Amino acid sequence: MRVTFRTAELLEAYTTHTEAVQLWGPQVARKYVQRVDALYAADSADDLFKIPPLRFHPLSGDKEGKYALTVHDRTRLIVSFEDQAMTQVVVEEVSKHYDD
């Protein structure tokens, strides 16, 4: 899958471990890199649905059209797709589920 990042900060967190640790702590930083690696390894979103630990699912409400993957505990990675085939993914944000 082709992966892009909405912000330079998200890209830097993926490429520089210390940046990710500074943003989210060591556990979330490690899992964030693993989740982005899973995006790169997948051919399309269909592959992500087949990996139960990711808990990949579509979002609704104000985030309709986007998808989430579990990173760690209640932290999730939100992504969107640039194409109908769902092979071009954009890493949108890392957030706490329900903002708590």
NUFI-872792 format. One record per atom (N, C-alpha, C, O): x, y, z; residue in one letter; atom name; residue number from 1. Coordinates in pm, 1 decimal, always signed. Each point is the difference from the previous one (the first is absolute). Example, Ala and Ser with C-alpha at 12.3 -4.5 7.8 and 13.67 -1.06 7.14 Angstrom:
BEGIN
R        xx        yy        zz  aa  at    i
R   +1319.0    -569.0    +780.0   A   N    1
R     -89.0    +119.0      +0.0   A  CA    1
R     +90.0    +120.0      +0.0   A   C    1
R    +103.6      -1.9     +66.5   A   O    1
R    -138.6    +106.9    -138.5   S   N    2
R     +82.0    +119.0      +6.0   S  CA    2
R     -77.0    +109.0     +73.0   S   C    2
R     +50.9    +110.8     +16.9   S   O    2
END
This chain:
BEGIN
R        xx        yy        zz  aa  at    i
R     +84.5    -116.6      +0.0   M   N    1
R     -84.5    +116.6      +0.0   M  CA    1
R     +89.7    +123.8      +0.0   M   C    1
R    +107.5      -0.4     +60.0   M   O    1
R    -151.6    +103.9    -126.3   R   N    2
R     +72.8    +127.8      +1.7   R  CA    2
R     -46.9     +77.2    +122.9   R   C    2
R    -119.7     +19.9     +20.2   R   O    2
R    +215.5     +23.0     +61.1   V   N    3
R     -31.1     +68.2    +125.6   V  CA    3
R     +53.8    +142.2      -5.0   V   C    3
R    +115.1     +22.3     -37.4   V   O    3
R    -199.1     +73.9     +75.3   T   N    4
R     +43.8    +138.1     +17.2   T  CA    4
R     -46.0     +46.5    +138.1   T   C    4
R     -84.1     -63.4     +63.7   T   O    4
R    +139.9    +172.9     -19.9   F   N    5
R     -29.3     +52.5    +133.3   F  CA    5
R     -59.4    +139.6     -13.8   F   C    5
R     +50.1     +81.9     -77.1   F   O    5
R    -157.3     -55.0    +152.2   R   N    6
R     -66.1    +130.1      -6.5   R  CA    6
R     +92.1    +111.5     +48.2   R   C    6
R      -5.1    +111.3     -52.4   R   O    6
R     +89.5    -139.8    +151.9   T   N    7
R     +89.8    +102.8     +52.6   T  CA    7
R    +144.2     -49.8      +2.6   T   C    7
R     +26.3    -120.2      +3.1   T   O    7
R     +65.0    +214.8      -4.3   A   N    8
R    +142.1     -33.4     +12.2   A  CA    8
R     +28.2     -62.1    +136.4   A   C    8
R     +88.8     -84.4     +12.8   A   O    8
R    -163.8    +125.8     +89.2   E   N    9
R     +18.9     -54.7    +134.6   E  CA    9
R     -29.9    -149.7      +4.1   E   C    9
R     +72.5     -75.4     +64.8   E   O    9
R    -178.5     +31.5    -133.4   L   N   10
R     -32.4    -142.4      -4.2   L  CA   10
R    +106.8     -79.4     -74.7   L   C   10
R     +34.4    -111.3     +40.0   L   O   10
R     +17.6    +167.9    -147.3   L   N   11
R    +108.2     -65.2     -74.1   L  CA   11
R    +124.6      -9.7     +86.5   L   C   11
R     +64.3    -104.8      +4.7   L   O   11
R     -29.8    +212.8     +63.3   E   N   12
R    +119.3      -1.1     +85.2   E  CA   12
R     -15.6     -98.4    +115.5   E   C   12
R     +97.0     -64.9     +39.0   E   O   12
R    -216.1     +53.1     +15.5   A   N   13
R     -23.8     -96.8    +107.0   A  CA   13
R     +19.9    -142.4     -50.4   A   C   13
R     +41.9     -87.4     +75.9   A   O   13
R     -71.4     +63.7    -202.2   Y   N   14
R     +21.1    -132.6     -58.6   Y  CA   14
R    +148.4     -26.1     -24.8   Y   C   14
R     +48.0    -111.1     +22.6   Y   O   14
R     +24.1    +211.4     -68.3   T   N   15
R    +140.3     -19.5     -37.1   T  CA   15
R     +98.3     +21.2    +114.1   T   C   15
R    +113.8     -46.4      -7.3   T   O   15
R    -156.0    +116.2    +113.2   T   N   16
R     +89.3     +32.1    +111.9   T  CA   16
R     -66.4     -44.6    +130.2   T   C   16
R     -95.5     +61.8     +47.1   T   O   16
R    +147.4    -169.5      +9.5   H   N   17
R     -60.1     -58.3    +120.1   H  CA   17
R      -9.2    +100.1    +114.6   H   C   17
R    -101.3      +4.3     +69.8   H   O   17
R    +203.2     +74.6     -49.8   T   N   18
R      -2.2     +94.7    +112.8   T  CA   18
R    -112.3    +102.8     -14.6   T   C   18
R     -57.5     +43.9     +99.6   T   O   18
R     +26.7      -5.9    -222.1   E   N   19
R    -110.7     +93.9     -23.1   E  CA   19
R    -132.8     -63.8     +40.2   E   C   19
R     -83.1     +63.8     +64.7   E   O   19
R     +63.6    -189.7    -103.2   A   N   20
R    -123.4     -70.3     +35.3   A  CA   20
R     -11.8     -18.8    +151.1   A   C   20
R    -108.2     +16.7     +56.2   A   O   20
R    +217.8     -50.9      +9.2   V   N   21
R      -2.0     -16.9    +145.7   V  CA   21
R     -35.1    +131.8     +67.2   V   C   21
R     -76.1      +2.2     +96.8   V   O   21
R    +130.4    +106.2    -146.8   Q   N   22
R     -28.4    +131.6     +56.7   Q  CA   22
R    -148.7     +35.6     -14.6   Q   C   22
R     -58.5     +61.5     +89.2   Q   O   22
R      -1.2    -100.0    -200.9   L   N   23
R    -141.0     +30.9     -24.5   L  CA   23
R     -95.0     -86.9     +82.2   L   C   23
R     -96.6     +50.4     +57.4   L   O   23
R    +124.0    -181.9     -51.7   W   N   24
R     -98.8     -93.1     +54.6   W  CA   24
R     +50.8     -95.4    +106.9   W   C   24
R     -80.1     -73.4     +57.8   W   O   24
R    +208.0     +71.4     -29.6   G   N   25
R     +54.6     -96.5     +94.4   G  CA   25
R     +50.5    -123.9     -72.5   G   C   25
R     -33.1     -20.9    -116.7   G   O   25
R    +113.2     -62.1    +184.3   P   N   26
R     +67.8    -111.9     -67.0   P  CA   26
R     -93.0    -108.4     -55.4   P   C   26
R     +25.5     -51.4    -108.9   P   O   26
R    -131.4     +15.5    +180.0   Q   N   27
R     -87.6    -107.3     -48.7   Q  CA   27
R     -74.3     +40.8    -126.0   Q   C   27
R      -1.7     -74.2     -98.2   Q   O   27
R     -59.0    +190.3    +100.4   V   N   28
R     -74.1     +46.9    -116.9   V  CA   28
R     +96.1     +25.7    -115.4   V   C   28
R     -33.6     -28.5    -114.9   V   O   28
R    +151.6     +81.3    +142.4   A   N   29
R     +99.0     +26.5    -105.8   A  CA   29
R     +36.0    -129.0     -73.5   A   C   29
R      +3.1      -3.0    -123.0   A   O   29
R     +23.9    -102.4    +197.8   R   N   30
R     +37.9    -127.9     -61.2   R  CA   30
R    -114.8     -56.4     -83.0   R   C   30
R     +20.2     -46.0    -112.4   R   O   30
R    -139.7     +50.1    +168.2   K   N   31
R    -117.2     -53.2     -71.0   K  CA   31
R     -36.5     +84.8    -122.1   K   C   31
R     -45.3     -53.5    -101.2   K   O   31
R     +64.6    +183.8    +110.0   Y   N   32
R     -26.2     +88.5    -114.1   Y  CA   32
R     +84.6     -43.0    -119.5   Y   C   32
R     -50.8     -12.6    -111.4   Y   O   32
R    +179.3      -9.7    +134.8   V   N   33
R     +89.3     -43.1    -108.3   V  CA   33
R     -46.1    -134.5     -54.6   V   C   33
R      -0.1     -20.5    -121.4   V   O   33
R     -38.9     -71.1    +208.9   Q   N   34
R     -48.8    -130.4     -45.3   Q  CA   34
R    -126.0     +14.6     -86.7   Q   C   34
R     -13.9     -67.6    -101.9   Q   O   34
R     -76.4    +155.3    +142.8   R   N   35
R    -123.7     +18.4     -76.5   R  CA   35
R     +27.0     +62.6    -136.5   R   C   35
R     -60.1     -40.6     -99.5   R   O   35
R    +148.9    +137.8     +93.7   V   N   36
R     +34.2     +59.5    -129.3   V  CA   36
R     +70.6    -104.2     -87.2   V   C   36
R     -23.7      -6.0    -120.6   V   O   36
R    +109.5     -75.3    +180.6   D   N   37
R     +63.1    -109.5     -75.5   D  CA   37
R    -105.4     -93.4     -58.1   D   C   37
R     +14.2     -47.3    -112.8   D   O   37
R    -120.0     +20.5    +189.6   A   N   38
R    -108.6     -86.2     -49.2   A  CA   38
R     -70.3     +64.4    -119.3   A   C   38
R     -40.6     -69.6     -93.1   A   O   38
R     +26.1    +201.9     +95.5   L   N   39
R     -59.7     +69.5    -114.1   L  CA   39
R     +86.4     -17.7    -124.3   L   C   39
R     -51.3     -29.6    -108.0   L   O   39
R    +182.8     +47.7    +123.2   Y   N   40
R     +91.3     -18.1    -112.7   Y  CA   40
R      -4.5    -142.8     -53.4   Y   C   40
R      +8.3     -21.2    -121.0   Y   O   40
R     -21.2     -76.4    +209.7   A   N   41
R      +2.3    -140.9     -40.5   A  CA   41
R    -128.7     -45.7     -68.1   A   C   41
R      +1.7     -95.1     -78.2   A   O   41
R    -111.6    +161.1    +107.0   A   N   42
R    -129.9     -39.2     -56.2   A  CA   42
R      -9.7     +40.6    -146.9   A   C   42
R     +56.6    +100.9     -42.0   A   O   42
R    -128.6    -180.5     -33.8   D   N   43
R     -27.2     +34.6    -139.8   D  CA   43
R    -118.0     +96.0      -9.4   D   C   43
R      -3.2     +87.9     -86.2   D   O   43
R     -93.5    -105.4    +175.5   S   N   44
R    -118.6     +86.4      +3.0   S  CA   44
R     -63.1      -8.0    +138.6   S   C   44
R     +46.7     -74.1     +86.5   S   O   44
R    -152.7    +150.7     -66.7   A   N   45
R     -70.2      -1.0    +128.4   A  CA   45
R     -55.1    -138.5     +31.4   A   C   45
R     -12.8     -35.3    +117.2   A   O   45
R     -19.9     -43.4    -217.9   D   N   46
R     -51.0    -135.7     +23.6   D  CA   46
R     +96.8     -80.4     +85.4   D   C   46
R     -43.2     -77.9     +85.0   D   O   46
R    +172.7     +95.2    -105.9   D   N   47
R    +100.1     -71.7     +79.2   D  CA   47
R      -5.7     +41.5    +146.7   D   C   47
R     +20.8     -83.3     +88.2   D   O   47
R     -48.3    +209.1     -61.0   L   N   48
R      -3.8     +49.1    +137.9   L  CA   48
R    -118.4     -57.1     +77.4   L   C   48
R     +10.8     -25.6    +119.9   L   O   48
R    -123.3      +5.6    -187.7   F   N   49
R    -116.9     -59.9     +64.6   F  CA   49
R     +29.1    -143.1     +46.6   F   C   49
R     -65.4     -49.7     +91.6   F   O   49
R    +162.3     -15.9    -153.7   K   N   50
R     +31.2    -140.0     +29.7   K  CA   50
R     +94.9     -17.1    +118.9   K   C   50
R     +32.2    -113.2     +36.1   K   O   50
R     +12.9    +221.7     +24.9   I   N   51
R     +94.2      -7.1    +112.4   I  CA   51
R     -73.7     +43.1    +126.3   I   C   51
R      -7.0    +119.6     +28.5   I   O   51
R     -48.4    -214.5     +48.4   P   N   52
R     -82.7     +34.2    +115.6   P  CA   52
R     +63.2     +97.0    +100.2   P   C   52
R     -70.7     +88.7     +48.0   P   O   52
R    +199.5    -100.0     -13.4   P   N   53
R     +54.3     +93.6    +100.4   P  CA   53
R      -6.0    +147.4     -41.9   P   C   53
R      +3.4     +88.4     +85.6   P   O   53
R     -12.4     -61.2    -215.3   L   N   54
R      -8.4    +138.9     -46.1   L  CA   54
R    -135.7     +61.8     +30.4   L   C   54
R     -11.4    +121.5     +16.0   L   O   54
R     -89.8    -204.0      -8.0   R   N   55
R    -138.1     +47.6     +18.1   R  CA   55
R     -32.2    +112.1    -100.0   R   C   55
R     -56.5    +103.2     +35.9   R   O   55
R     +93.4    -126.3    -159.4   F   N   56
R     -21.4     +96.1    -108.2   F  CA   56
R    -148.9     +12.0     -28.1   F   C   56
R     -67.7    -100.0     -23.6   F   O   56
R     +16.8    +223.5     +26.3   H   N   57
R    -143.9     +19.3     -20.1   H  CA   57
R     -29.4    +141.2     -51.1   H   C   57
R     +75.6     +93.6     +26.0   H   O   57
R    -187.2     -79.9     -99.4   P   N   58
R     -40.7    +132.6     -46.1   P  CA   58
R     -55.1     +82.1    +116.1   P   C   58
R     -54.9     -54.6     +95.6   P   O   58
R     +70.2    +184.1    -105.1   L   N   59
R     -51.2     +91.3    +101.8   L  CA   59
R    -130.7     +62.6     -47.4   L   C   59
R     -32.5      -2.1    -118.7   L   O   59
R     -40.2     +57.0    +212.8   S   N   60
R    -126.5     +65.9     -34.1   S  CA   60
R      -2.2    +138.5     +63.7   S   C   60
R     +98.0     +43.4     +60.5   S   O   60
R    -209.0     +23.7     -74.7   G   N   61
R     -13.8    +133.5     +56.9   G  CA   61
R     +87.7    +100.8     -71.6   G   C   61
R      +6.3      +1.3    -123.0   G   O   61
R     +61.5     +83.5    +199.7   D   N   62
R     +82.0    +104.3     -62.4   D  CA   62
R    +126.0     -55.2     -65.9   D   C   62
R     +70.2     +73.5     -69.5   D   O   62
R     -40.5    -200.9     +89.9   K   N   63
R    +116.4     -62.3     -63.1   K  CA   63
R     -41.5    -102.0    -107.1   K   C   63
R     +79.0     -86.1     -38.9   K   O   63
R    -202.6     +96.9      -7.5   E   N   64
R     -47.8     -91.0    -104.4   E  CA   64
R     +90.0     +10.6    -122.4   E   C   64
R     +41.2    +109.2     -39.0   E   O   64
R     -11.4    -223.2     -20.7   G   N   65
R     +89.7      -5.0    -114.9   G  CA   65
R    +144.0     -28.8     +39.8   G   C   65
R     +86.0     -19.5     -85.9   G   O   65
R     -60.0     +16.9    +215.7   K   N   66
R    +133.1     -34.0     +50.4   K  CA   66
R      -7.2    -134.1     +70.9   K   C   66
R    -108.5     -51.4     +27.2   K   O   66
R    +225.0      -4.8      +2.4   Y   N   67
R     +10.0    -131.1     +62.9   Y  CA   67
R     +94.7      +9.1    +118.8   Y   C   67
R     +83.7     +90.0      +7.4   Y   O   67
R     -97.9    -184.8     +86.1   A   N   68
R     +87.1      -1.2    +117.4   A  CA   68
R     +63.2    -136.8     +18.1   A   C   68
R     -58.1    -102.9     -34.5   A   O   68
R    +178.7    +104.4     +89.4   L   N   69
R     +71.6    -120.3     +42.0   L  CA   69
R     +37.0     +21.7    +146.1   L   C   69
R     +37.6    +110.6     +38.8   L   O   69
R     -48.0    -213.4     +40.7   T   N   70
R     +42.7     +10.6    +138.9   T  CA   70
R    +152.6      +4.8      +4.2   T   C   70
R     +67.5     -81.3     -63.2   T   O   70
R     -14.5    +177.3    +138.2   V   N   71
R    +144.2      +9.3     +18.7   V  CA   71
R     +36.2     -68.3    +131.4   V   C   71
R     +71.5    -100.2      +1.0   V   O   71
R    -120.9    +154.6    +109.4   H   N   72
R     +26.6     -58.0    +131.5   H  CA   72
R    -108.9     +47.9     +95.4   H   C   72
R     -31.2    +118.9      +7.3   H   O   72
R     -25.4    -214.0     +65.1   D   N   73
R    -102.6     +31.9     +97.9   D  CA   73
R    -111.7     +80.0     -67.9   D   C   73
R     -68.3     -54.4     -86.7   D   O   73
R     +47.3    +180.9    +122.9   R   N   74
R    -107.2     +80.5     -59.9   R  CA   74
R     +53.7    +100.9    -101.6   R   C   74
R     -70.6     +93.5     -37.9   R   O   74
R    +192.8    -111.8      -5.5   T   N   75
R     +58.8     +87.6    -100.9   T  CA   75
R     -21.5     -62.6    -136.6   T   C   75
R     +20.0    -120.0     -18.8   T   O   75
R     -61.3    +203.1     -76.7   R   N   76
R     -26.6     -52.7    -133.4   R  CA   76
R     +69.3     +84.4    -106.3   R   C   76
R     +30.1    +117.6     +20.0   R   O   76
R      -6.4    -181.4    -132.0   L   N   77
R     +56.8     +64.7    -117.9   L  CA   77
R    -114.1     +19.2     -98.4   L   C   77
R     -67.1     -96.3     -37.2   L   O   77
R     +44.9    +219.5      -4.8   I   N   78
R    -107.5     +29.8     -94.7   I  CA   78
R     +61.3     +22.1    -136.9   I   C   78
R     +97.0     +74.4     -15.1   I   O   78
R    -155.1    -140.4     -84.9   V   N   79
R     +48.8      +8.3    -137.4   V  CA   79
R    -115.8     +28.6     -94.6   V   C   79
R    -116.7     -18.3     +34.6   V   O   79
R    +151.2     +63.1    -153.6   S   N   80
R     -98.7     +16.3    -106.7   S  CA   80
R     +62.7     -55.1    -127.9   S   C   80
R    +120.2     -26.3      -5.4   S   O   80
R    -202.5      +9.5     -96.1   F   N   81
R     +48.1     -54.1    -126.9   F  CA   81
R     -24.1    +100.4    -111.6   F   C   81
R    -102.7     +67.9      -3.5   F   O   81
R    +199.2     -59.6     -87.6   E   N   82
R      -7.8     +95.2    -110.4   E  CA   82
R     -61.5     -58.8    -125.7   E   C   82
R     -23.1     +72.3     -96.9   E   O   82
R      -4.0    -202.5     +96.9   D   N   83
R     -51.2     -63.5    -121.5   D  CA   83
R    -108.2    -102.0     +34.1   D   C   83
R      -8.4     -47.0    +113.4   D   O   83
R     -73.1     +13.8    -210.7   Q   N   84
R    -109.5     -95.2     +18.4   Q  CA   84
R     +49.7    -140.6     +32.7   Q   C   84
R     -65.8     -73.2     +74.0   Q   O   84
R    +181.6     +34.7    -128.6   A   N   85
R     +54.7    -133.3     +23.2   A  CA   85
R     +58.2     -14.9    +140.4   A   C   85
R     +34.8    -110.2     +42.4   A   O   85
R     -24.7    +222.5     +29.4   M   N   86
R     +53.2      +2.4    +136.3   M  CA   86
R    +142.3     -55.4      +7.0   M   C   86
R     +32.3     -83.7     +84.3   M   O   86
R     +51.3    +132.9    -175.7   T   N   87
R    +141.0     -40.1      -3.5   T  CA   87
R     +93.4    +117.5     +26.6   T   C   87
R    +121.6     -17.8      +6.3   T   O   87
R    -177.2    +137.3      +9.1   Q   N   88
R     +78.6    +120.5     +27.2   Q  CA   88
R     -51.8     +61.1    +129.9   Q   C   88
R    -104.6     +64.9      +2.3   Q   O   88
R    +178.6     -86.6    +104.6   V   N   89
R     -46.3     +37.4    +133.3   V  CA   89
R     +72.2    +125.1     +50.0   V   C   89
R    +118.1     +20.9     -27.5   V   O   89
R    -192.1     +61.3    +101.4   V   N   90
R     +55.8    +119.6     +63.2   V  CA   90
R      -9.6     -18.4    +151.0   V   C   90
R    -108.9     -22.1     +53.1   V   O   90
R    +221.9     +31.0     +16.1   V   N   91
R      +1.5      -3.8    +145.8   V  CA   91
R     -46.4    +137.6     +45.7   V   C   91
R     +68.7     +99.6     -22.6   V   O   91
R    -184.8     -94.0     +86.7   E   N   92
R     -63.6    +126.3     +36.5   E  CA   92
R     +37.2     +48.4    +139.9   E   C   92
R     +37.1    +115.9     +18.3   E   O   92
R     -47.1    -205.6     +80.9   E   N   93
R     +25.7     +41.9    +138.7   E  CA   93
R     +11.8    -119.8     +92.3   E   C   93
R     -43.0    -110.7     -32.4   E   O   93
R    +102.0    +135.4    +147.7   V   N   94
R      +1.2     -95.5    +111.4   V  CA   94
R     -78.1     +68.5    +110.9   V   C   94
R     +30.7    +113.3     +37.2   V   O   94
R    -132.1    -182.0     +16.2   S   N   95
R     -82.3     +64.0    +101.9   S  CA   95
R     -49.7    -101.3    +100.6   S   C   95
R      -0.3    -120.7     -24.3   S   O   95
R     -41.5    +173.2    +137.8   K   N   96
R     -65.3     -83.1    +100.0   K  CA   96
R    -143.4     -23.6     -45.9   K   C   96
R     -67.6     +92.2     -45.4   K   O   96
R     +22.4    -215.7     +57.6   H   N   97
R    -137.2     -32.5     -38.1   H  CA   97
R     -95.6     +76.3     +90.5   H   C   97
R     +14.9      -4.1    +122.1   H   O   97
R    -110.8     +72.1    -177.9   Y   N   98
R     -97.6     +83.3     +70.2   Y  CA   98
R     +66.1    +115.8     +73.6   Y   C   98
R     -60.8     +60.0     +88.6   Y   O   98
R    +186.6     -27.7    -125.3   D   N   99
R     +71.8    +113.9     +56.2   D  CA   99
R      +6.4      -1.6    +152.6   D   C   99
R      -3.8    +106.1     +62.4   D   O   99
R     +13.6    -225.5      -0.3   D   N  100
R     +13.2      -2.3    +145.7   D  CA  100
R    +138.1     -41.1     +43.2   D   C  100
R     +27.7      -6.9    +119.8   D   O  100
END
